[in-house]
Amino acid sequence: MSDPSAPFLDDLPPLDGPAPIGARDAPPGRRNARAILAALRELVTDAANLESGPATLLEIGSGPGLHAAAFADPLAPARWLPTDHATDNHASILAWTDAIPVGRARPLPPRVLDASAPDTWPLDETESVRVIFSANVIHIAPWSVALGLFDGAGRVLPKGGLLLLYGPFRRHGAFTGDGDAAFQEWLLSLDSRYGVRDLDGEVIPAAAAHGLVFDHTRSMPANNLMVVFRKA
Ligand SMILES: C[S@@+](CC[C@H](N)C(=O)[O-])C[C@H]1O[C@@H](n2cnc3c(N)ncnc32)[C@H](O)[C@@H]1O
């Protein structure tokens, strides 16, 4: 299923069933998947410019792998490449992938990619990465991970390529939702280097330093944003 003008999917296997054996479940990932896919379908089709050959959509910080398993087929022929620096996530990514019904497009096998070390990203230029998607990563990782992500994205993406960040953000230094301050405290209790990043004061300037121009935000469920950067 790859026609971007088709009506929105009413089924989203394998997320419509129970988590397969060996796969980690993530209820927020299930709840928000359709809204994320709706945004990605518009954005990816534009950026992937599929007329010039299938593009690779690089996911950074895939975690359990729900997004990879749910989105690879609807976004085909773009190829979804899941990655995570933590290899213990890879078994779950593969277990979700194995549950994709026969005949539907699958993600590529997961690779080890440490966002904070862009010199080591396991990509080659023939792979034509035109979109990078990273969900729920930069607030629950040290700031050096965001900086590495921007550095790597600035090197890998071609002109017009997209970096898409999904998750919670502060705006002009302020929290935007009722539970945000408590969420921030919880993040800091996990690791003092974590925290909900300020889109305007931190994220946009850091991305711009690597040629990633802020384009727009989209409001997403649970007070999250999809933040769109375009490579200049
Ligand atoms: C909260 S999970 C999000 C998982 C998934 N993207 C989602 O939205 O359900 C954060 C993920 O970021 C990954 N991560 C943290 N630091 C990273 C790094 N330096 N490079 C790549 N991934 C990283 C973690 O291993 C974890 O899988």
The ligand as an ORCA input file, in Angstrom:
! r2SCAN-3c Opt
* xyz 0 1
  C      11.829      6.477     24.693
  S      12.630      5.441     23.550
  C      11.769      5.806     22.042
  C      11.606      4.613     21.182
  C      10.749      4.830     19.926
  N      11.357      5.786     19.038
  C       9.356      5.253     20.280
  O       8.982      6.406     20.063
  O       8.601      4.404     20.794
  C      14.202      6.253     23.314
  C      15.125      5.467     22.422
  O      16.274      6.258     22.150
  C      17.384      5.387     22.083
  N      18.619      6.138     22.238
  C      19.094      6.752     23.344
  N      20.318      7.254     23.120
  C      20.633      6.962     21.835
  C      21.775      7.193     21.020
  N      22.866      7.815     21.499
  N      21.742      6.770     19.733
  C      20.667      6.106     19.254
  N      19.567      5.828     19.983
  C      19.556      6.257     21.263
  C      17.121      4.410     23.221
  O      17.893      3.221     23.101
  C      15.628      4.184     23.060
  O      15.352      3.104     22.212
*
